[in-house]
Amino acid sequence: MKSPFSARHFPGLLASLILTVVGRPAAAQVALPDAKPVPRMQVLPLPDDQASIRQDGVERTRYYFGPTLHRPFLYPIVGPSGRSLTRMGHPHDPVTHSHHNSVWIAHHDVNGDSFWDDRGAGRIVHRRILRYDDTDEAASIVALNAWVGKGGKIQMMERRGILVQPLPRDEWLLILDLQFEAQGGPVTLGKTPFGPIGVRMAKTIGVNDGGGLIRNSEGNVGEKGTNGVFWKRARWVDCSGPITPKAAEGISLLDHPSNPGHPTPFHVRNDGWMGASLTLDRPITIEPNSPLRLRYGLWVHGGVPGVEAINERWSHFARTTVQDLPSR
């Protein structure tokens, strides 16, 4: 049935609407003579104790630091394809490896307390954000964390710097600065392969599940054997593999030459995780008023770059200057 109303019933009203919606002149605009350039890289604080780092409005990674967490972490780590190159948890053992939170900082033995997995006594507790910075060249976060062990004892304080730098072809560099400060006496990071940094790769990038490739700066390939990367010292390790039906991408984990024991041993597995093992061979003691400073880099890249390209990226990273993190 036809509607009882049509344009012929309201010719004046229809004309008025057309003029209002279509024919109205654009409203006059007001200039902003003091407008400042909008930075390409920005930190966007979010509800529930999160902060998103974005490039031209597109998220690259997100920092989670809520009070119920065992430790803060970064997720996702978005590659050039727009997909995360990391995941939360082991793909085949999500319960006992629930601590595999994409990119995380922890240690298995801090004065005898384990901060590594979710069953340990230790928790890394966010205290406050010290700084957010936005520029065209990078966006950064500086946070203060307390490493709280058995009985609520604070073993050490940690200042954590998180910096994201854009690179060509939608690649980017993540720089993690760690400053550990002993509280009330010396702090010993015990001899262990677990700590201070872990990276859990996306399932399809792993060697076992996706047919990916792991390599290091010394020419080692694969996990095991004389020529494998497992527990070998290197300037960097790389894990690359399929991330879409048509694209491969990956992450190079870079050790800065200022770190103790550089080049560091790396703990790398075919099941898709890699970490820098600062105390694989020996413990390290942090004295009061003498902080331990560490710097690691993650090159988030497209494709499966050759060794020369990763060496070049590491060389740029190695020339960066390590400074004390701000206290406020």
VOKERO-341270 format. One record per residue (C-alpha): residue in one letter; residue number from 1; z, y, x. Coordinates in nm, 3 decimals, padded with zeros to 5 digits, m for minus. Each point is the difference from the previous one (the first is absolute). Last residue first. Example, Ala and Ser with C-alpha at 12.3 -4.5 7.8 and 13.67 -1.06 7.14 Angstrom:
 code pos      pz      py      px
    s   2  00.714 m00.106  01.367
    a   1  00.066 m00.344 m00.137
END
This chain:
 code pos      pz      py      px
    r 328  03.814  01.149  05.983
    s 327  00.047 m00.203  00.322
    p 326 m00.364  00.025  00.102
    l 325 m00.156 m00.295  00.187
    d 324  00.006 m00.001  00.378
    q 323 m00.344  00.015  00.156
    v 322 m00.268 m00.256  00.089
    t 321 m00.329  00.150  00.116
    t 320 m00.328 m00.159 m00.105
    r 319 m00.211 m00.125  00.291
    a 318  00.058 m00.366 m00.088
    f 317 m00.146  00.057 m00.348
    h 316 m00.332  00.121  00.140
    s 315 m00.004 m00.296  00.241
    w 314  00.083 m00.241 m00.286
    r 313 m00.303  00.125 m00.196
    e 312 m00.222 m00.050  00.304
    n 311  00.138 m00.350  00.059
    i 310 m00.066 m00.081 m00.366
    a 309 m00.364  00.113  00.035
    e 308 m00.047 m00.195  00.323
    v 307  00.145 m00.317 m00.154
    g 306 m00.264  00.003 m00.273
    p 305  00.079  00.118 m00.348
    v 304  00.021 m00.241 m00.297
    g 303 m00.099  00.215 m00.297
    g 302  00.193  00.303 m00.120
    h 301  00.314  00.125  00.166
    v 300  00.368  00.074 m00.051
    w 299  00.131  00.071  00.351
    l 298  00.373 m00.063 m00.006
    g 297  00.204  00.173  00.268
    y 296  00.343 m00.063  00.148
    r 295  00.245  00.239  00.166
    l 294  00.354 m00.075  00.118
    r 293  00.290  00.218  00.108
    l 292  00.343 m00.149  00.079
    p 291  00.269  00.265 m00.021
    s 290  00.234  00.084  00.293
    n 289  00.301  00.184 m00.148
    p 288  00.175 m00.333 m00.060
    e 287 m00.164 m00.283  00.198
    i 286 m00.276 m00.219 m00.141
    t 285 m00.004 m00.349  00.151
    i 284 m00.321 m00.201  00.018
    p 283 m00.005 m00.379 m00.007
    r 282 m00.246 m00.207  00.205
    d 281 m00.322 m00.198 m00.027
    l 280 m00.104  00.047 m00.364
    t 279  00.183  00.332 m00.034
    l 278 m00.284  00.238 m00.093
    s 277 m00.191 m00.261 m00.199
    a 276 m00.282  00.196 m00.168
    g 275 m00.104 m00.159 m00.328
    m 274 m00.287 m00.180 m00.164
    w 273 m00.053 m00.180 m00.328
    g 272 m00.284 m00.188 m00.162
    d 271  00.060 m00.375 m00.009
    n 270 m00.173 m00.032  00.339
    r 269  00.311  00.153  00.158
    v 268  00.073  00.284  00.241
    h 267  00.323  00.079  00.184
    f 266 m00.100  00.254  00.265
    p 265  00.139  00.039  00.351
    t 264  00.018  00.363  00.115
    p 263 m00.212  00.175  00.259
    h 262  00.229  00.186  00.046
    g 261  00.352 m00.119  00.079
    p 260  00.167  00.305 m00.152
    n 259 m00.240  00.212 m00.211
    s 258 m00.163  00.296  00.179
    p 257 m00.333 m00.187  00.022
    h 256 m00.034  00.000 m00.381
    d 255 m00.063 m00.340 m00.161
    l 254 m00.287 m00.009 m00.252
    l 253 m00.037 m00.224 m00.306
    s 252 m00.371 m00.015 m00.091
    i 251 m00.060 m00.040 m00.373
    g 250 m00.291 m00.157 m00.186
    e 249 m00.316  00.018 m00.203
    a 248 m00.275 m00.236 m00.117
    a 247 m00.233  00.086 m00.286
    k 246 m00.238 m00.180 m00.238
    p 245  00.218 m00.221 m00.221
    t 244  00.287  00.245  00.063
    i 243  00.284 m00.007  00.258
    p 242 m00.145 m00.249  00.248
    g 241  00.165 m00.008  00.344
    s 240  00.157  00.193  00.285
    c 239  00.330 m00.033  00.188
    d 238  00.027  00.195  00.323
    v 237  00.253 m00.007  00.283
    w 236  00.067  00.282  00.243
    r 235  00.116  00.087  00.350
    a 234  00.072 m00.366  00.066
    r 233  00.272 m00.245  00.096
    k 232 m00.043 m00.347 m00.148
    w 231  00.251 m00.142 m00.251
    f 230 m00.283 m00.153 m00.208
    v 229 m00.340  00.145  00.101
    g 228 m00.172 m00.331  00.078
    n 227 m00.181 m00.090  00.326
    t 226  00.256 m00.252  00.118
    g 225  00.037 m00.139 m00.348
    k 224  00.079  00.147 m00.338
    e 223 m00.070  00.307 m00.209
    g 222 m00.369  00.080  00.029
    v 221 m00.175  00.200  00.274
    n 220  00.133  00.128  00.333
    g 219 m00.215  00.254  00.183
    e 218  00.286  00.204  00.144
    s 217 m00.019  00.275 m00.263
    n 216  00.080 m00.241 m00.279
    r 215 m00.182 m00.202 m00.264
    i 214  00.048 m00.137 m00.353
    l 213 m00.298 m00.093 m00.223
    g 212 m00.025 m00.067 m00.371
    g 211 m00.101 m00.322 m00.174
    g 210  00.160  00.107 m00.327
    d 209  00.297 m00.227 m00.064
    n 208  00.081 m00.141  00.343
    v 207 m00.132  00.287  00.214
    g 206  00.159  00.273 m00.210
    i 205 m00.217  00.279 m00.143
    t 204 m00.025 m00.159 m00.345
    k 203  00.378  00.000 m00.045
    a 202  00.048  00.369  00.078
    m 201  00.188  00.055  00.325
    r 200  00.378  00.005  00.043
    v 199  00.085  00.244  00.280
    g 198  00.337 m00.012  00.177
    i 197  00.176  00.246  00.229
    p 196  00.329 m00.011  00.196
    g 195  00.042 m00.287  00.017
    f 194  00.003 m00.377 m00.026
    p 193 m00.076 m00.163  00.335
    t 192  00.370 m00.012  00.089
    k 191  00.234  00.097  00.287
    g 190  00.262  00.228 m00.151
    l 189 m00.025  00.371 m00.072
    t 188  00.332  00.112  00.142
    v 187  00.175  00.311 m00.130
    p 186  00.247  00.181  00.224
    g 185  00.292  00.183 m00.165
    g 184  00.098  00.207 m00.303
    q 183 m00.354  00.034 m00.137
    a 182 m00.308 m00.072  00.213
    e 181 m00.311  00.209 m00.071
    f 180 m00.341 m00.161 m00.063
    q 179 m00.306  00.229 m00.003
    l 178 m00.312 m00.157 m00.150
    d 177 m00.344  00.162 m00.017
    l 176 m00.264 m00.174 m00.211
    i 175 m00.358  00.125  00.034
    l 174 m00.253 m00.100 m00.268
    l 173 m00.363  00.060  00.093
    w 172 m00.284  00.027 m00.246
    e 171 m00.342 m00.135 m00.096
    d 170 m00.195  00.163 m00.283
    r 169 m00.320  00.004  00.211
    p 168  00.144  00.256  00.246
    l 167  00.377  00.019  00.067
    p 166  00.288  00.141 m00.202
    q 165  00.345  00.021  00.164
    v 164  00.309 m00.141 m00.173
    l 163  00.347  00.062  00.144
    i 162  00.324 m00.182 m00.078
    g 161  00.302  00.106  00.208
    r 160  00.320 m00.198 m00.030
    r 159  00.340  00.120  00.118
    e 158  00.234 m00.297  00.021
    m 157  00.377 m00.010  00.003
    m 156  00.186 m00.289  00.157
    q 155  00.250 m00.277 m00.067
    i 154  00.144  00.157 m00.314
    k 153  00.279 m00.234 m00.109
    g 152 m00.001 m00.085 m00.370
    g 151  00.200 m00.319  00.053
    k 150 m00.299 m00.173  00.158
    g 149 m00.283  00.228  00.105
    v 148 m00.136  00.339 m00.110
    w 147 m00.304  00.135  00.189
    a 146 m00.007  00.360 m00.128
    n 145 m00.332  00.174 m00.061
    l 144 m00.123  00.360  00.047
    a 143 m00.356  00.078 m00.103
    v 142 m00.287  00.202  00.149
    i 141 m00.321  00.000 m00.203
    s 140 m00.345  00.107  00.116
    a 139 m00.343  00.117 m00.106
    a 138 m00.274  00.049  00.258
    e 137 m00.287  00.219  00.126
    d 136 m00.059  00.213 m00.310
    t 135  00.372  00.063 m00.029
    d 134  00.294 m00.112 m00.216
    d 133  00.357 m00.057  00.129
    y 132  00.300 m00.163 m00.170
    r 131  00.334  00.021  00.181
    l 130  00.352 m00.138  00.028
    i 129 m00.010 m00.245 m00.288
    r 128  00.347 m00.140 m00.062
    r 127  00.236 m00.291  00.053
    h 126 m00.221 m00.305 m00.045
    v 125  00.191 m00.323  00.057
    i 124 m00.113 m00.271  00.240
    r 123  00.199 m00.301 m00.111
    g 122  00.171 m00.262  00.217
    a 121  00.170 m00.322 m00.100
    g 120 m00.314 m00.209  00.011
    r 119 m00.151 m00.183 m00.298
    d 118 m00.270  00.261 m00.062
    d 117 m00.147 m00.046  00.347
    w 116  00.008  00.205  00.320
    f 115  00.323  00.203 m00.003
    s 114  00.206 m00.274  00.160
    d 113  00.340  00.102  00.133
    g 112  00.102 m00.114  00.350
    n 111  00.017  00.346  00.155
    v 110 m00.346  00.054 m00.150
    d 109 m00.178 m00.336 m00.012
    h 108 m00.303 m00.077 m00.219
    h 107 m00.150  00.347  00.005
    a 106 m00.167  00.213 m00.270
    i 105 m00.289  00.239 m00.067
    w 104 m00.254 m00.079 m00.273
    v 103 m00.373  00.000 m00.072
    s 102 m00.106 m00.218 m00.297
    n 101  00.346 m00.115 m00.114
    h 100  00.047 m00.339  00.162
    h  99  00.371 m00.012 m00.091
    s  98 m00.075 m00.237 m00.289
    h  97 m00.080 m00.264  00.261
    t  96  00.255 m00.258 m00.119
    v  95 m00.117  00.046 m00.359
    p  94 m00.371  00.093  00.022
    d  93 m00.098 m00.308  00.203
    h  92 m00.373 m00.065 m00.043
    p  91 m00.144  00.355 m00.014
    h  90  00.285  00.141  00.214
    g  89  00.139  00.317 m00.155
    m  88 m00.138  00.339 m00.103
    r  87 m00.357  00.055  00.113
    t  86 m00.200  00.186  00.265
    l  85 m00.365  00.106  00.032
    s  84  00.025  00.183 m00.332
    r  83 m00.333  00.062 m00.170
    g  82 m00.199  00.324 m00.008
    s  81 m00.282 m00.148  00.211
    p  80  00.090  00.236  00.287
    g  79  00.343 m00.163  00.026
    v  78  00.314  00.079 m00.199
    i  77  00.335 m00.096  00.154
    p  76  00.200 m00.049 m00.320
    y  75  00.293  00.000  00.055
    l  74  00.240  00.141  00.262
    f  73  00.359 m00.124  00.031
    p  72  00.365  00.099 m00.034
    r  71  00.265 m00.274  00.046
    h  70  00.205 m00.237 m00.214
    l  69 m00.103  00.208 m00.299
    t  68  00.239  00.102 m00.280
    p  67  00.042  00.360  00.126
    g  66 m00.373  00.083 m00.014
    f  65 m00.205  00.070  00.314
    y  64 m00.363 m00.085 m00.080
    y  63 m00.268  00.183  00.203
    r  62 m00.354 m00.004 m00.140
    t  61 m00.333 m00.037  00.179
    r  60 m00.353  00.141  00.005
    e  59  00.002  00.157 m00.345
    v  58 m00.302  00.211 m00.097
    g  57  00.057  00.370 m00.076
    d  56 m00.211  00.125  00.293
    q  55  00.202 m00.232  00.224
    r  54  00.330 m00.111 m00.149
    i  53  00.342 m00.111  00.120
    s  52  00.210 m00.113 m00.298
    a  51  00.379  00.035 m00.002
    q  50  00.240 m00.229 m00.185
    d  49  00.363  00.024 m00.098
    d  48 m00.031 m00.095 m00.369
    p  47 m00.217  00.300 m00.092
    l  46 m00.272  00.129  00.235
    p  45 m00.024  00.239  00.295
    l  44 m00.367  00.075  00.087
    v  43 m00.062  00.032  00.374
    q  42 m00.330  00.177  00.069
    m  41 m00.303 m00.025  00.227
    r  40 m00.304  00.213 m00.082
    p  39  00.209  00.318  00.004
    v  38 m00.078  00.257 m00.272
    p  37 m00.110  00.323  00.169
    k  36  00.218  00.303 m00.082
    a  35 m00.058  00.235 m00.291
    d  34  00.100  00.362  00.071
    p  33 m00.296  00.161 m00.180
    l  32  00.037 m00.226 m00.302
    a  31 m00.268  00.130 m00.238
    v  30  00.049  00.004 m00.378
    q  29 m00.270 m00.155 m00.215
    a  28 m00.151  00.155 m00.318
    a  27 m00.033 m00.247 m00.282
    a  26 m00.343 m00.153 m00.035
    p  25 m00.201  00.144 m00.287
    r  24  00.035 m00.186 m00.329
    g  23 m00.324 m00.158 m00.111
    v  22  00.091 m00.361 m00.002
    v  21  00.348 m00.049 m00.144
    t  20  00.067  00.332 m00.176
    l  19 m00.362  00.077 m00.094
    i  18 m00.050 m00.350 m00.130
    l  17  00.327  00.017 m00.194
    s  16 m00.095  00.332 m00.159
    a  15 m00.339 m00.128 m00.101
    l  14  00.159 m00.301 m00.161
    l  13  00.251  00.216 m00.190
    g  12 m00.271  00.228 m00.135
    p  11 m00.221 m00.282 m00.115
    f  10  00.283 m00.185 m00.177
    h   9 m00.147 m00.204 m00.286
    r   8 m00.336 m00.041  00.176
    a   7  00.175 m00.158  00.302
    s   6  00.113 m00.293 m00.206
    f   5  00.296 m00.107 m00.212
    p   4 m00.010 m00.251 m00.280
    s   3 m00.045 m00.272  00.266
    k   2 m00.275 m00.240 m00.085
    m   1  00.089 m00.341 m00.128
END
